[in-house]
Amino acid sequence: MAAKDPVCGMMVDEKRSAGTSVYQGKTYYFCNAGCKASFDKNPAKFAK
């Protein structure tokens, strides 16, 4: 299943994502560690 990286907008395969974060009960998937780090610093900015 594919998910959209909330930082860069790239579609990511959930099974092959570079990382995940959970924010307000929702799991977010990332294409690389940089996008995950950006999200983790300010999740409210990227969570929709």
Jmol script that loads the backbone (N, CA, C; Angstrom):
load data "model"
ATOM      1  N   MET A   1       0.847  -1.185   0.000  1.00  0.00           N
ATOM      2  CA  MET A   1       0.000   0.000   0.000  1.00  0.00           C
ATOM      3  C   MET A   1       0.888   1.242   0.000  1.00  0.00           C
ATOM      4  N   ALA A   2       0.473   2.248  -0.693  1.00  0.00           N
ATOM      5  CA  ALA A   2       1.274   3.472  -0.794  1.00  0.00           C
ATOM      6  C   ALA A   2       0.717   4.561   0.124  1.00  0.00           C
ATOM      7  N   ALA A   3       1.620   5.331   0.656  1.00  0.00           N
ATOM      8  CA  ALA A   3       1.259   6.467   1.499  1.00  0.00           C
ATOM      9  C   ALA A   3       2.025   7.678   0.987  1.00  0.00           C
ATOM     10  N   LYS A   4       1.504   8.869   1.250  1.00  0.00           N
ATOM     11  CA  LYS A   4       2.160  10.095   0.803  1.00  0.00           C
ATOM     12  C   LYS A   4       3.056  10.638   1.918  1.00  0.00           C
ATOM     13  N   ASP A   5       4.320  10.863   1.595  1.00  0.00           N
ATOM     14  CA  ASP A   5       5.241  11.480   2.548  1.00  0.00           C
ATOM     15  C   ASP A   5       4.706  12.888   2.827  1.00  0.00           C
ATOM     16  N   PRO A   6       4.388  13.214   4.088  1.00  0.00           N
ATOM     17  CA  PRO A   6       3.781  14.514   4.383  1.00  0.00           C
ATOM     18  C   PRO A   6       4.739  15.694   4.208  1.00  0.00           C
ATOM     19  N   VAL A   7       6.035  15.431   4.138  1.00  0.00           N
ATOM     20  CA  VAL A   7       7.010  16.520   4.013  1.00  0.00           C
ATOM     21  C   VAL A   7       7.234  16.891   2.545  1.00  0.00           C
ATOM     22  N   CYS A   8       7.578  15.906   1.712  1.00  0.00           N
ATOM     23  CA  CYS A   8       7.917  16.194   0.318  1.00  0.00           C
ATOM     24  C   CYS A   8       6.806  15.863  -0.672  1.00  0.00           C
ATOM     25  N   GLY A   9       5.808  15.075  -0.229  1.00  0.00           N
ATOM     26  CA  GLY A   9       4.695  14.735  -1.102  1.00  0.00           C
ATOM     27  C   GLY A   9       4.913  13.499  -1.965  1.00  0.00           C
ATOM     28  N   MET A  10       6.078  12.871  -1.840  1.00  0.00           N
ATOM     29  CA  MET A  10       6.370  11.676  -2.634  1.00  0.00           C
ATOM     30  C   MET A  10       5.533  10.492  -2.149  1.00  0.00           C
ATOM     31  N   MET A  11       5.126   9.630  -3.085  1.00  0.00           N
ATOM     32  CA  MET A  11       4.410   8.419  -2.702  1.00  0.00           C
ATOM     33  C   MET A  11       5.429   7.383  -2.233  1.00  0.00           C
ATOM     34  N   VAL A  12       5.144   6.758  -1.090  1.00  0.00           N
ATOM     35  CA  VAL A  12       6.067   5.827  -0.450  1.00  0.00           C
ATOM     36  C   VAL A  12       5.363   4.494  -0.222  1.00  0.00           C
ATOM     37  N   ASP A  13       6.045   3.400  -0.540  1.00  0.00           N
ATOM     38  CA  ASP A  13       5.530   2.065  -0.222  1.00  0.00           C
ATOM     39  C   ASP A  13       5.657   1.885   1.288  1.00  0.00           C
ATOM     40  N   GLU A  14       4.542   1.640   1.958  1.00  0.00           N
ATOM     41  CA  GLU A  14       4.562   1.542   3.423  1.00  0.00           C
ATOM     42  C   GLU A  14       5.516   0.464   3.922  1.00  0.00           C
ATOM     43  N   LYS A  15       5.685  -0.613   3.178  1.00  0.00           N
ATOM     44  CA  LYS A  15       6.575  -1.693   3.602  1.00  0.00           C
ATOM     45  C   LYS A  15       8.049  -1.350   3.384  1.00  0.00           C
ATOM     46  N   ARG A  16       8.338  -0.367   2.562  1.00  0.00           N
ATOM     47  CA  ARG A  16       9.732  -0.009   2.249  1.00  0.00           C
ATOM     48  C   ARG A  16      10.088   1.410   2.670  1.00  0.00           C
ATOM     49  N   SER A  17       9.267   2.028   3.484  1.00  0.00           N
ATOM     50  CA  SER A  17       9.534   3.412   3.869  1.00  0.00           C
ATOM     51  C   SER A  17      10.831   3.519   4.668  1.00  0.00           C
ATOM     52  N   ALA A  18      11.438   4.701   4.614  1.00  0.00           N
ATOM     53  CA  ALA A  18      12.693   4.942   5.332  1.00  0.00           C
ATOM     54  C   ALA A  18      12.443   5.109   6.832  1.00  0.00           C
ATOM     55  N   GLY A  19      11.197   5.340   7.200  1.00  0.00           N
ATOM     56  CA  GLY A  19      10.868   5.489   8.607  1.00  0.00           C
ATOM     57  C   GLY A  19       9.414   5.867   8.777  1.00  0.00           C
ATOM     58  N   THR A  20       8.941   5.770   9.999  1.00  0.00           N
ATOM     59  CA  THR A  20       7.562   6.152  10.314  1.00  0.00           C
ATOM     60  C   THR A  20       7.545   6.975  11.593  1.00  0.00           C
ATOM     61  N   SER A  21       6.511   7.771  11.719  1.00  0.00           N
ATOM     62  CA  SER A  21       6.245   8.501  12.958  1.00  0.00           C
ATOM     63  C   SER A  21       4.753   8.434  13.212  1.00  0.00           C
ATOM     64  N   VAL A  22       4.373   8.387  14.471  1.00  0.00           N
ATOM     65  CA  VAL A  22       2.962   8.418  14.833  1.00  0.00           C
ATOM     66  C   VAL A  22       2.686   9.771  15.474  1.00  0.00           C
ATOM     67  N   TYR A  23       1.672  10.463  14.961  1.00  0.00           N
ATOM     68  CA  TYR A  23       1.296  11.772  15.489  1.00  0.00           C
ATOM     69  C   TYR A  23      -0.222  11.801  15.592  1.00  0.00           C
ATOM     70  N   GLN A  24      -0.732  12.082  16.767  1.00  0.00           N
ATOM     71  CA  GLN A  24      -2.165  12.137  17.050  1.00  0.00           C
ATOM     72  C   GLN A  24      -2.875  10.879  16.556  1.00  0.00           C
ATOM     73  N   GLY A  25      -2.253   9.721  16.795  1.00  0.00           N
ATOM     74  CA  GLY A  25      -2.871   8.449  16.476  1.00  0.00           C
ATOM     75  C   GLY A  25      -2.773   8.007  15.032  1.00  0.00           C
ATOM     76  N   LYS A  26      -2.144   8.810  14.172  1.00  0.00           N
ATOM     77  CA  LYS A  26      -2.000   8.458  12.754  1.00  0.00           C
ATOM     78  C   LYS A  26      -0.538   8.169  12.452  1.00  0.00           C
ATOM     79  N   THR A  27      -0.289   7.127  11.653  1.00  0.00           N
ATOM     80  CA  THR A  27       1.074   6.793  11.261  1.00  0.00           C
ATOM     81  C   THR A  27       1.412   7.475   9.942  1.00  0.00           C
ATOM     82  N   TYR A  28       2.561   8.127   9.912  1.00  0.00           N
ATOM     83  CA  TYR A  28       3.060   8.805   8.713  1.00  0.00           C
ATOM     84  C   TYR A  28       4.296   8.067   8.226  1.00  0.00           C
ATOM     85  N   TYR A  29       4.438   7.968   6.907  1.00  0.00           N
ATOM     86  CA  TYR A  29       5.539   7.229   6.276  1.00  0.00           C
ATOM     87  C   TYR A  29       6.416   8.215   5.507  1.00  0.00           C
ATOM     88  N   PHE A  30       7.739   7.930   5.485  1.00  0.00           N
ATOM     89  CA  PHE A  30       8.693   8.871   4.897  1.00  0.00           C
ATOM     90  C   PHE A  30       9.587   8.216   3.861  1.00  0.00           C
ATOM     91  N   CYS A  31       9.985   8.997   2.849  1.00  0.00           N
ATOM     92  CA  CYS A  31      10.833   8.478   1.772  1.00  0.00           C
ATOM     93  C   CYS A  31      12.295   8.415   2.202  1.00  0.00           C
ATOM     94  N   ASN A  32      12.684   9.261   3.144  1.00  0.00           N
ATOM     95  CA  ASN A  32      14.072   9.240   3.629  1.00  0.00           C
ATOM     96  C   ASN A  32      14.142   9.796   5.049  1.00  0.00           C
ATOM     97  N   ALA A  33      15.306   9.624   5.667  1.00  0.00           N
ATOM     98  CA  ALA A  33      15.490  10.047   7.062  1.00  0.00           C
ATOM     99  C   ALA A  33      15.369  11.558   7.224  1.00  0.00           C
ATOM    100  N   GLY A  34      15.733  12.320   6.192  1.00  0.00           N
ATOM    101  CA  GLY A  34      15.643  13.780   6.265  1.00  0.00           C
ATOM    102  C   GLY A  34      14.202  14.247   6.400  1.00  0.00           C
ATOM    103  N   CYS A  35      13.305  13.633   5.624  1.00  0.00           N
ATOM    104  CA  CYS A  35      11.888  13.996   5.724  1.00  0.00           C
ATOM    105  C   CYS A  35      11.337  13.623   7.094  1.00  0.00           C
ATOM    106  N   LYS A  36      11.730  12.465   7.606  1.00  0.00           N
ATOM    107  CA  LYS A  36      11.275  12.051   8.940  1.00  0.00           C
ATOM    108  C   LYS A  36      11.771  13.031  10.001  1.00  0.00           C
ATOM    109  N   ALA A  37      13.026  13.444   9.903  1.00  0.00           N
ATOM    110  CA  ALA A  37      13.592  14.384  10.878  1.00  0.00           C
ATOM    111  C   ALA A  37      12.849  15.719  10.837  1.00  0.00           C
ATOM    112  N   SER A  38      12.537  16.199   9.634  1.00  0.00           N
ATOM    113  CA  SER A  38      11.787  17.453   9.507  1.00  0.00           C
ATOM    114  C   SER A  38      10.414  17.331  10.149  1.00  0.00           C
ATOM    115  N   PHE A  39       9.751  16.206   9.896  1.00  0.00           N
ATOM    116  CA  PHE A  39       8.430  15.978  10.476  1.00  0.00           C
ATOM    117  C   PHE A  39       8.514  15.911  11.999  1.00  0.00           C
ATOM    118  N   ASP A  40       9.500  15.167  12.513  1.00  0.00           N
ATOM    119  CA  ASP A  40       9.630  14.990  13.963  1.00  0.00           C
ATOM    120  C   ASP A  40       9.912  16.302  14.685  1.00  0.00           C
ATOM    121  N   LYS A  41      10.563  17.251  14.023  1.00  0.00           N
ATOM    122  CA  LYS A  41      10.842  18.555  14.637  1.00  0.00           C
ATOM    123  C   LYS A  41       9.578  19.392  14.787  1.00  0.00           C
ATOM    124  N   ASN A  42       8.657  19.262  13.820  1.00  0.00           N
ATOM    125  CA  ASN A  42       7.458  20.088  13.829  1.00  0.00           C
ATOM    126  C   ASN A  42       6.287  19.349  13.163  1.00  0.00           C
ATOM    127  N   PRO A  43       5.768  18.287  13.819  1.00  0.00           N
ATOM    128  CA  PRO A  43       4.732  17.489  13.173  1.00  0.00           C
ATOM    129  C   PRO A  43       3.440  18.262  12.855  1.00  0.00           C
ATOM    130  N   ALA A  44       3.100  19.248  13.660  1.00  0.00           N
ATOM    131  CA  ALA A  44       1.866  19.992  13.417  1.00  0.00           C
ATOM    132  C   ALA A  44       1.919  20.736  12.075  1.00  0.00           C
ATOM    133  N   LYS A  45       3.105  21.099  11.638  1.00  0.00           N
ATOM    134  CA  LYS A  45       3.255  21.809  10.362  1.00  0.00           C
ATOM    135  C   LYS A  45       2.899  20.910   9.178  1.00  0.00           C
ATOM    136  N   PHE A  46       3.218  19.612   9.281  1.00  0.00           N
ATOM    137  CA  PHE A  46       3.046  18.707   8.147  1.00  0.00           C
ATOM    138  C   PHE A  46       1.818  17.816   8.231  1.00  0.00           C
ATOM    139  N   ALA A  47       1.314  17.548   9.431  1.00  0.00           N
ATOM    140  CA  ALA A  47       0.139  16.682   9.588  1.00  0.00           C
ATOM    141  C   ALA A  47      -1.106  17.417   9.093  1.00  0.00           C
ATOM    142  N   LYS A  48      -1.935  16.678   8.368  1.00  0.00           N
ATOM    143  CA  LYS A  48      -3.166  17.292   7.846  1.00  0.00           C
ATOM    144  C   LYS A  48      -4.365  16.535   8.346  1.00  0.00           C
TER     145      LYS A  48
END
end "model"
wireframe off; spacefill off
backbone 0.3
color backbone group
